Amino acid sequence: MSTANEMNQTRIINELRHFIKKLLQDPQIVPAALEVARKHYGTQDAAVAMAQEISSLTSVKIPDDPEDFSDADRLFLEVLKEVMDEEQALY
């Protein structure tokens, strides 16, 4: 593996570690994020709307512009969408 790839993987892992710690330190983030995801599920530009609302309601700060999303931001929003997909499949 090249040094650049290793550095990128290390950066991504560090972002995710920081994010997971934030989730564990503030138990209100997950319920708030799920509620926001339910509200915006299936809407146009759902990721941007979710990012803005989650940032305003919690200590998780996601940039307004999707171009500025970190890998951890993208992954978090994708996982929220997957959870909503699975939740909707149950009904």
C-alpha positions, 0 to 999 in steps of 0.5 A: 500500500502506498504511503498516501493511501496509508495516510488517508486511511489513518485520517479516515480512521481518526475521523471515525474514532473522534465521531464515535467518541462524540456519539458515546459522550452525548447520548442525545445525538443518536435519537435526534439524528434518527428523528431528523432522518425520519423527517427528511427521508425520501426528500430531495437533497435529504443529506444536505437537509439532515446535515444542516438540522443535525448540526443545529440540534446536536454537537455534531457539526456537518458542513452545509456544502456536500463538497465539504463533507468529510468521509465520516460525515458522508458515512454517517449520513449514508448509515442514517439513510440505510437505517431509514431504508430498513425501518421503512421496509418493516412497514 
